[in-house]
Amino acid sequence: MAVCDASSSSTKVVAYSIIMHFVIRKIMIITLQPLHLCGHRKEVTALSLSHTDSPPLLCSAAEDYIIVWDLNAAQQYERQGQQIRGRTVSQLLGRPEYVCFSSDDAHVAVCTGKKQLMTLEGHDGIVLCAAYCPHFTSTLVSASEDRTFKIWDLSNQSLIYQSTIISSSPFISIAMNPMQPTFAVGTSDGILRIFDLSDGSNFCCLHSADVAKVLSRADKELDAPIITTQAPVKICSRPVLHPPPTEPTDPSSSESEAGYAIISLGYIQGRSTTVQTPTLPCPTFLNHDSSVVQEVLGEAPVIAVATSGALVLLDAFTMEFVSLASLQSPIEDQSGTQHTVDLAGNATFATGSDNQLFCIVSNLLCDQFNILRISAAENGSKNSIDELSVLSCAPLLEESPLRSQFNTKPKATPIKPFSAAKPAVMGGLSKKGKILDGQPVTFRSKVKSSGYTQAPRSIASHEFPMESSAPSLQKATLDISSKSTAVHSVEFSPDGQRLACAAADYSAQVFKMPLNGKGLAFVCHNGSVSSAKWSHCSQMMITSSEDKTARLWHVANFTEPLLTFRGVNNSREEKTNLLFSKAVRSAQFYYIDQFIILSVGKSFHLYKYHLDPNKSDIKSQTPLAYDLFATSAASDGIRLWDLRSNRCVRRYEGHLNRAHSCGFSFSPCGRFIATGSEDRSAYIFDIRSSGHLHKLTGHSDTVSDVAFHPLHAELVTATLNGKLRLFADHL
């Protein structure tokens, strides 16, 4: 069965085979008399329609002939009462399993059990599917029962790439992405994989998804089953080793059960991930455009997956569930009549006008087929959010902790370094150490001006090389200790003058840039140090540890901490202070050093302090960049989220992360994401695409964390054996 895939055509055509001849119908005029084309003596096993309608062509394949039909000429011959004839392009090739036209309709590829057309041989099993790349007209991808796929160059009649056996089941479907040089393949066990066809990508796997798991999650999200019992409930006390005898079932009454084999795939230009937001009252230096972010938030293609029991739409960038249509549930047509497919024997997709996708599904149990129309725009409307943005367009709520900086504050009193404070509220200390409500905790008697009376200095747009390439050349290597010590975290100070490292030997180290000597090491905790983060002013550093504490330091004195966080209330009175029950995994400054956030177990704690930040140094990024944030999880890659639509817009995979915590970092220009990996490498991704740009090898252990330099195109990597490596865009 085949369907015309010409978006410019006003009427769509569907063709399906009946033993030794086949029938042509128009989708929009499905009740018209069909066009019968006869020319084969054996069963027609594969059909394909051309991509254009000037003229519309149809290729039919059987064991005897491969015939190409001109449909306009066939209709004219039928009206004149003449015999309809096609052009035989080949014969006696064996049983064809698949046939398709090239993107320019100049060639036809036929997959048989013996060999491929144009003498392209090499598969050890029957070739089940093949497809031409719409971006490279001489490139053909074929998949076989031998569980491999091959990429051919037809202009040179040569093999470009041969995959290894990457699946336990054969590939049975394939689809090309018309928007980007990628292709998707589906297996008989329901695994969907997307591969990269662009130059220099080594045809790596970008994404993979298990259709069975996707359907299971979709059932829970869309329609959770409700168990109702109308008969009396039977409770059995027999042990599991001796189950009660089961009553014999009638085979004739058993219902058909759909599997998860991917019988067909198709692409459609999806919904736009951007959301119209109102004009935000942001500073003028934030009002420049960013083509990088616009590309990330542009239209995401949707991939349609047809199984024997359902049609599933997935986001091609993130493999997130978009929509689901069960073929075993009643489907209502335009006249109100309900239809069910039960089990799909075959399916094919075609894109139409107005961003619609047509799916022709044949019934495995009877001689009929159904035509389904899917619109990606309708499926994405439920996720839109109108007025959510990181840049505030409304006043803060009265109960918001961010309002604490606008409260009227009495004159602050200098305190000693061991002073305590109260989380998420304003709190100061008197001379006797008593906490006074409504007063900030300060470390200096004089507070510098905020700098808002003059134009802010933009670090990222003027000092960092915004158009530089990704740092991929190793520039320096350094051991933080004579013994092998794991490095859990690395971070550059905002001024780019220092590099902080959190180590497993209970210490933290601070290196001065350039990275060419030993740093200042100091024991800061009684357990492994999990993170070391800088303040916005580059004068403070906060560390967290497995000893269930976090400590605040000043760059002028690393011998004694300014403040130690031991409990929820962080009070010196043990009766009122609830100590942390778990390790402090992360600690960082927030809101231009106005707050400190601690991550403890499954919760985080927000503390309010006044740390005298230099607010004139504000990094300049496009407003849309503040709507994005990224998360990472073991065995799930890195996900980029859009806060306005509350959905994942990109997913970055390819690096190995199963057991250890591998950190990642954004480049100051906002174009790259770097991450560590357990395969002793670091990966750099372009934020606009899913494939990695560079794989930084040469490490001797798991890369636990990475950090971009704020002023130069440099990247530092840290490994679990205590080695630092510095990479740059040039030497």
N, C-alpha and C positions, 0 to 999 in steps of 0.2 A: 504494500500500500504506500502511496506517495501523495504529497500535497504540494501545490505550487507555492514557491517562496518568493514571490515578486511583490514588494511592498507598493510599487507604483501601479500595479494592476487593479482595476476596479472590480473585477470578478475573480474569484479563486477557483481553482480546478482541483479535483481529487480523483485519483485513479486507484482502482483496486482490481486484483486479478481473480478470475473465476476459471479454474482448471487451465485450459489452453488458450483462452482469450481473456481480455480484460475490458473494463468499463470506465468511461470518462464521464464525470458529472461536474456541474458548476455548483459551488457551495451555496451561493446566494440564490440559485434557482434550482434547488435540489430535486424538485418534482418534475423537471423537464425530462424528455426522453434521453436516455443515456446514449453515448457514442461507443459502439462496439468495434474494437480493433482486433482483427483475426490475422494471424500470420505464423504462430508457433504451432508446432506439432506435439510439443511436450509442455509440461506444467510450467507456468510462469512463476518464478520464485523471487524475483526482485524487480522493483520499479523505481524510477527516479524522474522528477520533473526538472526542467531547466530553471536557472535563477532569474532569467529575464523572459519577457513575453514578446520579443521581437525577432523571430517568431517564437511562440511557446513550443518547446520540444519535450518529448517523452521518450525515455529509454526503457525498454522491457528486456529482461534477461531470462533465458531458459537454457536447458542443456543443449538445445539444438542451435539457437541463434541468439545474437545480441542485435536488437533492432532499435533504431531511432526514428520516431514518428514526428512529423510536423502536424500539430493539432489544427492549425488554421486550414491547411490544405486538406486534412482529413474531413473536416466539417464541410468544406466545399465539395469534395468528391461525394460525400453522402447525400447532399442536396441534389446533386446532378445524377444520382443513381449509379455512380461509377464505383469500381472496386477500390477500396482504400489500401494503399501500399506504403510500406515504410522502407527505410534504407538499412540494409543488413551490414553491420560493421565488423562482425566476427561470428564464428560458428564453432561448435564442438569444443568448448572450453571446459566442459564438465558442469556440475551443478553450481550455478551462481548463488552465493549467499548474500551478496550486497552489491549495489551499483550506485554510482553518483556521478554528477557532472562536476567539472572544474568550475572555478569562480567565474571564468569568462565563457563558459559553455563550449569551449573548443575541444575538450577531451572528455573521455568517459573512463572511469576506473571501475573494473569489475573484479570482485573478490570471489574466487572459486576454491574448491578443495584441492586443485592441482597447482595452479600458479596464478600470478597476477598478470594483467595486461602489460605490455611493453617490457616483458621478460624481467620484471623486478621480482626476484625470488629470494627466499631466505627464511621464511617462517617454517617452523616444524609442525604446525597444525593448520587447520582450515582457517582461512582469513574470514572473519565474521563481519568486519566493518572497516570502512575507510572514509576519509574526508580530505578535500582540498583546503588549503589555507587561503582565506580570502585576502590576506595581506601579502603573501608571497605566492604568486600564481603557479610557480613550478614546484611547490612543496606539497607533498602528499603524506598523510599519516595513516598507517594501517595497523589494525589490531587483530590478534589471532587467538585461537584456542590454546596456543602454547603459553598464554599468560604474559605475553610481551607485546610491545608496540614498536614499530619501526617508522622512521622519518626518512623520506626519499626526496632526492632532487631529480625531477623529471627532465630538466634541461640537460643534465649530464648523465642521466640514467645511472645514478649512483646512490649508495646508502649513506645518509648523513649521520644517523644516530640509531642505535639499537639498545633498547632498555633491557635491564635484567629482569628476572622473574620476580615481580613485585607484588603479586597477588596469588592467593590460593585458589582463585576461581578465574575463569577466562573472561576477557573483555568482550562484551556483546553490544555495546553502543558507544558512539563517539559523536561529538559536536564541536564545531569551531566557533569561537567568539568573534562576531563581526566587528566589535568595537576595539578589541585589543588582540595582540598576537598570542593568544592562549587557546588551549583546547581542553575539553573535558572528556573523560572516559568513564564508563560504568561497567561494573562486573555483575556476574550472575548472583553473587552473594550480597548485593546491595551496597557496595562501597563506591563512592564517587571521588574521583581524583581530578585535580586541575593542574596542568603542566604549562610551563612557559616556553614559548617558541621564539622569543626575541633573541637577537644576536648577543652572544657572550653569556647567556644564562645557563648554559650546559643542560638545558631542557629539564630543569629541576622541578620537583613537585611543589606547587605553591600552597595548595590546600587539599584536605581530604575530609570526607564526611561519611558517617554510617547512616544510611537512610532509615534503618530500623530504629536507631536511637533518636533520630530527628522526629519520626512519626510518634514515638513513645512520648517525647517531650511535648509534641503538639497536642496529643490527646489530653495531657494534663492541663495545658494552658487553655485550650479552646473548649473542650467539653469533657470534664472529668466524669467518669462513669459513676452512676448512682446505683448501688446494689439494693434491690427490693426483693423481699421474699413474701410471696403470697401463700406458699404452702407451709406446713408446720416445719420448724427448724429441728434437724436431727443432730444431736450431740453424741459422738462416739467416744468411749473410754478405752477402746482397744489400743494396745501399743502400736507404734509405727511398724514394727517388724511383722505384725499380723494384721494387715488392713482388712476391712470388711469386703466380702465378695461383691464385685460389681455386676450389675445387671447387663446382659448382652444388649448391644445396640444394633439397631436396624441399619444396615449399610445404605439402604435406599433413602433414609431420612437424614443422612449426614450432609452438612452444608460444606460448600467449597471454601477453602481457606486460601487467601491471597498470599503470595510470597513477596520478597523484597528485591527480586531481580530487576535491574534497571534496563528496561526494554527500549527506551528511547530518551534522548536528551535534546534540549533546545535552548537557545539564548534569546532574550528580549531586552531591549533598552529599558531599564527600570526607572523607578521614581527618583526624583531628586532628593538628596538628603539635606539640602539647605532649607532653612525655615525663614520666612519673612519676619524679621524682628523690627520693632520700632526704632526710630533714630535715637541713639544713645548719647547722653551728655558726657562724652569722653574728651580728654585733652586732644588738642590739634595734632600733636606728634604721634597719636595712635591712629589717625585717620588716613593711612596709606593702604593701598591695595596689596594683596598678597596672592599671586597666582598659584603658589604652592597650596595654600589652604583652600582656595577656590576649587582646585582639582580634587583635593581630598573630599570636600563636601559636595562635589558634583554628582551627576547622575550615576548611580551604581547599577550595572547590569544585573539582571535576574536570570538564573538558570532554572529551567523547567525540567523536572525529573518525573518520568512516567514509569511506574511499576505496574504489576499485574492487578493491584488493588487500589491505587491512589495516584493522584497527580500532586506533586510537591513543588513549590516555588522556593528557591533559596537565593540569598544575596551572594553573588559571585565573588565579592571581595571578602566576606566574613564567614560564609557558610551558615549564616543565621537564618532561622525559619521565617518565611514571609507569608505564605498562604498554603492551604491544604484543601484539596477536593477529593473526597472519598468516592471511588467508583462503585462501591457497594451500597451507597446511600442513594435515595431517589434524587435525580437531577431534573429540574423543571425547565422546559423549553419556553420559547416565546409565546406559544399558544396556551401554556399552563399545563400541558401534559407532562407527567413524570416518567422518567426512564431510568433504568439501572443497567450497568454494564456487567456487574458481578466480577468476572475475570477478564482482563484485557489480554488478548493474544498478540496484538501488534499495535504500535502507535507511532505517529510522526508529528512533527511540529513545523509550523511556518508562521512567520511574522506578517502582519497585515498593516493597514493604515491605522492612524490614531493610536500607535503604540499598543497594539493588540496582538495577542498570540492565539493562533488556531491550533487545536490538537484534534487529530482524527484517531479515534480509538476503535479497534475492532473487537468484537465479542468472541471469546474463545469457545463459548458453549453453543453459539448459534450463528447463522449467516446474516449478521447485521453489523453496522458500524455507527458510531455516534460522533458528531462534530461538536466540539466544545470551544467556546471563545473565552479567553482570559485577558483581563486588562490589568497590567501591573500598577497603574495609577490608583486603581480602586483598592488594591491590597495594601498600599503604603499609607493611606490616609489616616489610619488609626494611630500611627506613631507620631503624627505631627503635633508640635507644641508651639504656640504662637509667641509667647512673651517670656521665654526662659533664656537668660544670658548671664554670663559671668560678670560682664560689665553692668553695674547697677543702673537701672532706669527708674527706680522708685526709692523713696526714703526707707531707711532701716526700720524694722519693727521695734517697738518699745522694749520688748524682752530680748532683743538680739544682743549677744555679748559684745558685738562689734561697736555698739553704742557707748561702751564704757570709756572710750577715749574722748568722747565729747562731753562727758560729765564735768561739772565744776570741781576742780581739784585744788585743795590747799597746797601751800608751799611744801615741797618734798623735803624730807630730812635725810641726810646721808646715813647709810647703814654699813654695817660690817659685812664681810664676804659671806659669813655663814647664815645670813638672814633667811627666813622662810617666808612663804607667801601662800595665798589661798587660790585654788584653781578657778578660772573663768570669772573672777570678780576682782575689783580694785582692792588692794590691801597694802598698807604701809606699816612701818614699825616706829614706835617711839624710842626714846633713848634707853628705856628699860627693856626693850624687846617686845612690848605688848603690841598686838596687831590692832591697827586702827582702820576701821572701815572707811572707804571712800578716798583713801590716799594711795598713790602709786608707789611701787617699789622702784627706787632709782639707785644707780651706782655712781652718780656724779651729782654734785650740788648745782652745777650749771647745765642747763639744757640748751643745745644748739638750736638755731633756727631750723624750721622744717624745710626751708628753701623754696617754698611755693610762691614767694614773691617774685621770683625770676623764672625764666624758662628752664625746665628740667634738662639735664644733660642726658642724651640718649646714647647709651653704651653700645647696644647691639647694632644700631644702624650706622654709626660713624667709626667704630673701632674694630669690630669683628668683621672679617672679610666675608660679606654676605654671599658673594658669588663664587667662593672657593669650592674646590672639589672635596670629596670626603677624604679624611686622613687615612691612608692605607699603607704608607711606607714607614717601616720601623726606624725610629730615630735614636732611641736610647733604651737600655735595660739596666735595672737596678734591683738589688736584693735589700729588703728592709731589715733583715737580720742575718746573722751568721748561721742560725738554725732555721730549719724549715718551719715557717709560721704562716698560718692561713690569714689572708687579708679579706675581711668581710665587706669593707666599704671604702670607697675613695671619692673625694670631692675637691674640686678647685674652689678657692675663695673667690667671691665675686670680682675682686680687683685683679685676679689672675696672678698674684704674687706668691701664693702658698698652695700646697697640696696636702690634704689631711687624709690619713689612713687609719682605719680601725682594724686591729689585729686580734688574733685569738690568744695571744700570750699576755692578756690583761692590760695591754698598753695601746696607746695611740701615738702616731708619729706625724710630724709636720715637716714637710720639705719646702725649701725655698726654690722658686723657679729662676733659671732653668734647671731641669732635673739632671744634675750631674754630680751629686755628692750625698753624704749621709744626712739624714734629717734629725730633728730633735725628737727623741723618744722619751715618753714619760708614762709611768704606770698610773693609770687613772681609775681603775676599778679592781674589784676582787673576783672578777670573772671575765669571760671572753667579751670583748667589745664588739657590739653588733653594728654600730653606726657612728659616724662622726660628721656633723653638719655645721656649716658656717652660717653666721648671721649675714644680713644684707649689707651691713657696714664693714664686714670683713674683720671686725675687732673681737668678736665673740665666737666661741665654738661650743657646741653641746654634744655630749657623748652618751650613748646608751649601752647597757651591758646585760649579760646573763645573770649578774648578781642582783637583779631586780631594782636597780637604781639608774638614774640619769644625772649627769653632772654638767654644770655650766662653767666655762673657762674663759679667761681673758688672754689675749695673745701676749701680753706683757708678762704674764706670770702663770706658768703651767705647773707650779709646785703645789698650789692649794686651790681647790675649786671655789668659785664665787658662790655657788649654790648647789645643793644636793637634793634631788627628788627621790624620796623613799616611799612615800605613800600618797593616797588619793588627795588628802587635804594638805599634805606637806607641812604639817605643824610639828613644832618641837615637843609638844605634849603628846606622849605616846597614847594616852587615853582617847584623845580625839583624832588621832591620825591612824587611818586604816592603811596598813602597809600593802604594797603591791604583792599580789599572790603569785604572779608569773613574771617572767623576764621582760624587760623593756626592750622590745625588738627594734624600735625606731624612735628617734627624737629629732625634731626640726623646728626652726623658726617659721612664723606664719604672719601674714598681713604686715609686711615691711617691719618685722621684728617686734610687733606689738604683742604677739602671742607666742606661746610655746606649745607644741602638740607632742604628746607622748602616746605611743602605740603599745598597749599592754594586753596580751592575749587577744580576745575578740573585741576589745573596747579601746577607745582612745580618750585622752584627757586633755582638756584645753586650759591653759594657765595664762593669766594676764599679767604682764610686767611692762615697765617702761625702761627700755634699754638704750635710749638716746640714739635712735637710728639716724643715719644721714639720708634723708628722703630725697635728696636731689639726684641720686644715682638710681634712676628708674630705667629698667630695660625696655626698649621700644619694640613692640611686636604689634602685628595687626590685630584689631579687635576680635576678628574671627578666631585667632589663635587661642584666645582665652576661653573659647567655648570647647576646646579639646583637652582631653586628658587621657592618659594611658595606664593600663594595668597589665600585670603579668601573673601567670600561675603555672605551676608545674604541669607539664604535658599538655598545655593549652596555648602556648605561645604568648604573644603580646597583642592586646586589643586596644584600639584607639576609639574613644567614645566621644560623641557629640552631646554636650549637655543640653542643647536646645531641643533636640528630638529624642533625647534619652535612649539612644541606641548606638550600637557598635557600627562604625563606618569603615574601619580597616582592621585587618588581622595579619600579623606578621609571623610567619612560621619558617621552619628550616633549621633552626638552631636546636640543640639538644638540651633539654631542661626537665629532668625527671625526679631528681632527689635533692639537689642543692639549690640554694637561693642564688640565682644569677641576676644581678642588677642590670638595669638599662638606663639610658640617658638620652635626652634630646640635645641636639646641637643648638647653639645660641641663634643660628640663622633660621631654625625651625624647619630645615629641609631633610634632616637625617635623624635616624634613631639607631643607636648602638646598643648592643646587648652582649652579655657574657654567655658562655655555653659550656656544657660538660664534655664536649669533644675536643677540649684544649684549643679552642678558637674563639674569636670574637667576630660578630657579624655587624655589618652596617647596612641598614635598609634606607631606601628612599621613602619618605613618608607618603608619597603619592602612589607607590606601587607595592605589591606584596612580596616580590622577589628581592633577595639581598643583592646589594651592589658589590660588596667586598667581603671576603672571608679572611680574617687576619689570623694566620697560622703561626706556628713557631713556639707556642706556649708549651710548658712542660706539665701543666696540671689544669684543673677546671678553672675557667675564667669566672671569678666570683662577682666582679663589679667593673664598671667602666665609667669614665667621666670625660666630658668635653672641656677644653680650655675655654674660658669665657671671652678671651680676646684674640686668640690665634686658632688657626685650623689644625688643632692638635687633639689627640685622644690618648688617655692613659688607661691601661688595663691592669687589673690585679688578679693574681691567681692564688689558689689555696696553699701553694708551697712558698708564699711570701715574696714573689717576684713582681716587679712593676715594669711595664713596657710602655714607651711613649711612641706614638705614631703621628706622622705629619703628612700634609698633602704634597710636600716636596722636601728634598734633603738639601 
